[in-house]
Amino acid sequence: MIDTTINFALLLFLAATAFSILRRTTLFSVVMLSGVFSFVSALLLVHLDAVDVAFTEAAVGAGISTVLMLSTLALTARHEAPASRSRALPLIVVFLTGLALIYGTLDMPHFGDPSAPVHTHVAPRYITATATEIGIPNIVTAVLASYRGFDTLGETTVIFTAGIGVLLLLAGTIREPTGLRITAMDHHLVLRVVTKVLIGPILLFALYVQFHGDYGPGGGFQAGVIFAAAFIIYALVFGLEAARRAVPGRAVRWILAAGVLMYGGVGVVSFFFGKNYLDYSALGATATAGQHLGILLVEFGVGMTVSAVMVSTYYAFAGQNRPIGDEEW
């Protein structure tokens, strides 16, 4: 009963936040409320025991996405432009699409139904075989990095492609610009001191999430986002020029490609030992030792690509912006 009440309260808060976003015309308010929406979504996922997904939602949705949207506002106006056409047709399309999606859910098993196909076929196989075949406690990591390694490689490639697409769309930002227009927050002394104190623990926590993903919530994607968040915070407070001196854009792009190559390269190495692609058992003296090493390498590749995509995307947006004073927000 308590769990249902908490879920209902969080969903109600999400609905109220979404309705408030629709009613706003000030884009800054829309961006901040979107961050609130993502943060509450992360709380809901934690309550549903999906901590790995909550990690990602909090870091990407409430963190980096909010920063990128604020950077985008510097290239646009502060207020939504008045609609020049009727909104009736888009409203009808959205309404009909929503009805179709709701109708599709009627054939789905009930929430938490133990007799659902996923609980009677796939899940028992993972639960019973992970300890002997993979040898790590975190079943989620075993599924994503080993049993469904092809899917995760595809997702990493999609992230890589999206990052390249952003860099190509924002023409001119692939080159190292001179005279960057994002200035440091020199007049915010407290913010600068607090940032210096927090950068180290954030990076350390990212490494913990990266290499402890076999034993608890975490992994390459979550660690990559947290790692990128540390550098983006540094760029926001100390200026884009300082961030580029610490982590040059060229190095970020090399890391972006190296992560995907590392993931794919692990599969190629498996071929040389007569195994199937991404069969990690060939990498160690025993099958489980090979699984440990393979998962470690591919997760590290995911973390490299994700962090590099986030940082390069921020560099691309921030490199085009004009200086924004506190009073303008």
C-alpha positions in Angstrom: 0.0 0.0 0.0 2.8 2.4 0.9 4.7 1.6 -2.3 1.6 2.2 -4.4 1.0 5.6 -2.6 4.6 6.7 -3.3 4.4 5.7 -6.9 1.1 7.5 -7.3 2.4 10.7 -5.6 5.5 10.7 -7.9 3.5 10.2 -11.0 1.1 12.9 -10.0 4.0 15.3 -9.4 5.4 14.3 -12.9 2.0 15.1 -14.5 1.8 18.5 -12.7 5.3 19.3 -13.8 4.6 18.3 -17.4 1.4 20.4 -17.4 3.4 23.4 -16.0 5.9 23.0 -18.8 3.2 23.2 -21.4 1.8 26.4 -19.9 5.2 28.2 -19.8 6.3 30.6 -22.5 9.6 31.5 -20.8 12.1 29.0 -22.1 14.4 29.3 -19.1 11.5 28.1 -16.9 10.8 25.3 -19.3 14.4 24.1 -19.2 14.6 24.1 -15.4 11.2 22.4 -15.1 12.4 19.7 -17.5 15.3 19.2 -15.2 12.9 18.8 -12.3 10.9 16.3 -14.3 14.0 14.2 -15.0 15.0 14.3 -11.3 11.6 13.2 -10.1 11.7 10.4 -12.8 15.0 9.3 -11.3 13.4 9.1 -7.8 10.5 7.0 -9.3 13.0 4.6 -10.9 14.9 4.3 -7.6 11.7 3.4 -5.9 11.0 0.8 -8.6 14.5 -0.7 -7.8 15.9 0.3 -11.2 18.9 2.0 -9.7 21.1 1.6 -12.8 18.5 3.5 -14.9 18.0 6.1 -12.2 21.7 6.8 -12.3 21.5 7.6 -16.0 18.3 9.6 -15.7 19.6 11.8 -13.0 23.0 12.5 -14.6 21.8 12.9 -18.2 18.2 14.2 -17.8 18.5 16.4 -14.7 22.2 17.2 -15.2 23.9 17.4 -18.6 20.7 17.8 -20.7 19.7 20.9 -18.6 23.2 22.4 -19.1 23.0 21.8 -22.9 19.6 23.3 -23.1 20.7 26.3 -21.2 23.6 26.6 -23.6 21.1 26.4 -26.5 19.1 29.2 -25.0 22.1 31.5 -25.5 21.7 30.9 -29.3 18.0 31.6 -29.3 15.4 33.9 -27.6 14.3 33.8 -23.9 10.6 33.5 -24.8 8.6 31.2 -27.0 7.6 32.8 -30.3 3.8 33.2 -30.8 2.2 30.4 -32.8 1.6 31.4 -36.4 -0.7 28.4 -37.1 -3.5 26.7 -35.4 -2.5 24.2 -32.7 -5.6 22.1 -33.2 -4.0 19.7 -35.7 -0.9 18.9 -33.6 -3.1 18.5 -30.5 -5.3 16.0 -32.4 -2.3 14.0 -33.6 -0.8 13.8 -30.1 -4.2 12.8 -28.6 -4.7 10.0 -31.2 -1.1 8.8 -30.8 -1.6 8.7 -27.0 -4.8 6.7 -27.4 -3.1 4.2 -29.7 -0.3 3.8 -27.2 -2.7 3.3 -24.3 -4.6 0.7 -26.4 -1.4 -1.1 -27.1 -0.7 -1.5 -23.4 -4.0 -3.4 -22.9 -2.3 -6.5 -24.2 0.6 -6.2 -21.8 0.9 -8.2 -18.6 -0.2 -6.4 -15.4 2.5 -4.5 -13.5 4.5 -7.0 -11.4 2.6 -10.0 -12.7 4.8 -13.0 -11.8 3.3 -15.1 -14.6 4.4 -12.6 -17.3 6.5 -14.2 -20.1 9.6 -12.2 -19.1 9.4 -13.7 -15.6 8.8 -17.3 -16.8 11.3 -17.6 -19.6 14.1 -15.0 -19.9 14.6 -13.8 -16.4 14.9 -17.2 -14.7 17.6 -18.1 -17.2 19.7 -15.0 -16.4 19.1 -15.4 -12.6 20.2 -19.1 -12.5 23.0 -19.0 -15.0 24.8 -15.7 -14.3 26.7 -17.0 -11.3 28.2 -20.0 -13.1 28.5 -18.6 -16.7 29.5 -15.0 -16.0 30.6 -15.1 -12.3 29.6 -11.6 -11.3 27.0 -10.6 -8.7 25.3 -7.8 -10.7 22.9 -9.6 -13.1 22.1 -6.3 -14.9 25.7 -5.8 -15.9 25.9 -9.5 -17.0 22.9 -9.1 -19.2 23.9 -5.8 -20.8 27.6 -6.4 -21.3 27.7 -10.2 -22.0 24.3 -11.9 -22.7 23.2 -8.8 -24.8 26.6 -7.6 -25.8 25.6 -7.1 -29.4 22.7 -4.8 -28.3 25.0 -2.7 -26.1 27.6 -2.4 -28.9 24.8 -1.1 -31.1 23.7 1.4 -28.5 27.3 2.6 -28.1 27.6 3.0 -31.8 24.3 5.0 -31.8 25.7 7.3 -29.1 29.0 7.7 -31.2 27.0 8.5 -34.3 24.8 11.0 -32.5 27.9 12.8 -31.2 29.4 13.0 -34.6 26.1 14.3 -36.0 26.0 17.1 -33.5 29.6 18.1 -34.3 28.8 18.2 -38.0 25.5 20.1 -37.6 27.3 22.8 -35.5 29.6 23.6 -38.4 32.9 25.2 -37.4 33.1 23.8 -33.9 35.2 20.8 -34.8 38.2 23.1 -35.2 39.7 24.6 -32.1 38.3 28.2 -32.0 40.2 31.2 -30.8 38.8 34.0 -28.7 36.1 31.8 -27.1 33.2 33.8 -25.9 32.3 31.9 -22.8 33.9 33.6 -19.9 34.8 32.3 -16.4 32.8 33.1 -13.3 35.6 35.1 -11.7 33.2 37.1 -9.6 31.6 34.0 -8.0 34.3 33.2 -5.4 32.2 30.8 -3.4 31.1 28.9 -6.5 34.7 28.6 -7.7 35.9 27.3 -4.3 33.1 24.8 -4.0 33.7 23.6 -7.5 37.4 22.9 -6.8 36.4 20.9 -3.8 33.8 18.8 -5.7 35.6 18.1 -8.9 37.9 15.5 -7.3 35.1 13.5 -5.5 33.0 13.6 -8.6 35.8 12.1 -10.7 36.5 9.5 -8.0 32.9 8.5 -7.8 32.8 8.1 -11.6 35.7 5.7 -11.4 34.0 3.8 -8.6 30.8 3.5 -10.7 32.9 2.4 -13.7 34.9 -0.3 -12.0 32.3 -1.4 -9.4 29.6 -2.0 -12.0 30.2 -5.8 -11.7 29.1 -5.8 -8.1 26.6 -3.0 -7.7 24.6 -0.4 -9.7 26.7 1.3 -12.3 28.7 0.6 -15.4 30.2 2.4 -18.4 27.3 4.5 -19.4 26.6 5.9 -15.9 30.3 6.4 -15.2 30.8 8.2 -18.5 28.0 10.7 -17.8 29.3 11.4 -14.3 32.8 11.8 -15.6 31.6 14.2 -18.3 29.6 16.2 -15.7 32.7 17.0 -13.8 34.4 18.5 -16.8 31.3 20.4 -17.8 31.0 21.9 -14.3 34.6 22.9 -14.6 33.9 24.6 -17.9 30.9 26.4 -16.6 32.7 27.9 -13.6 36.2 28.4 -14.9 35.5 29.1 -18.5 35.6 27.2 -21.7 39.2 28.2 -22.5 40.4 26.7 -19.2 38.4 23.5 -19.9 39.9 23.2 -23.3 43.4 23.6 -21.9 42.7 20.8 -19.4 41.0 18.5 -22.0 41.6 19.7 -25.6 38.8 19.1 -28.0 41.0 17.0 -30.3 41.8 14.6 -27.4 38.1 14.4 -26.6 37.3 13.3 -30.2 40.0 10.7 -30.2 38.6 9.3 -27.0 35.1 9.3 -28.6 36.3 7.0 -31.3 38.6 4.9 -29.2 35.8 3.8 -26.9 33.8 2.2 -29.8 36.9 0.7 -31.2 37.8 -0.8 -27.9 34.3 -2.4 -27.6 34.4 -3.8 -31.2 38.1 -4.8 -30.8 37.3 -7.1 -27.9 35.0 -9.0 -30.3 37.6 -9.2 -32.9 40.1 -10.7 -30.4 37.6 -13.4 -29.7 37.9 -14.5 -33.4 41.6 -15.1 -33.1 40.9 -17.6 -30.3 38.3 -19.5 -32.3 35.3 -18.1 -30.4 32.2 -16.3 -31.5 32.2 -12.5 -31.7 32.1 -10.9 -28.2 32.6 -14.3 -26.6 34.6 -13.2 -23.6 35.4 -16.7 -22.4 38.4 -16.7 -24.8 40.1 -13.8 -23.0 41.1 -15.6 -19.8 42.5 -18.8 -18.4 38.9 -19.8 -17.4 35.6 -18.9 -18.9 34.6 -16.8 -15.9 37.9 -15.0 -15.8 37.5 -14.2 -19.5 34.0 -12.9 -18.8 35.4 -10.6 -16.1 38.1 -9.2 -18.3 35.8 -8.8 -21.3 33.1 -7.0 -19.4 35.7 -4.7 -17.8 37.1 -3.8 -21.2 33.7 -3.2 -23.0 32.3 -1.2 -20.1 35.4 0.9 -20.1 34.9 1.5 -23.9 31.3 2.5 -23.3 32.4 5.0 -20.6 35.0 6.5 -22.9 32.6 7.1 -25.7 29.7 8.4 -23.5 31.9 10.9 -21.6 33.6 12.1 -24.8 30.2 12.6 -26.6 28.9 14.6 -23.7 32.0 16.8 -23.4 32.3 17.4 -27.1 28.7 18.2 -27.4 29.0 20.8 -24.7 32.2 22.2 -26.3 30.3 22.5 -29.6 27.3 24.4 -28.1 29.3 26.6 -25.7 31.9 27.5 -28.4 29.1 29.4 -30.3 27.5 31.2 -27.4 27.9 34.9 -26.5 28.7 35.9 -22.9 25.6 35.9 -20.7 25.3 38.0 -17.6 23.6 36.9 -14.5 20.9 39.5 -15.0 19.9 38.1 -18.4 18.7 34.8 -16.9 
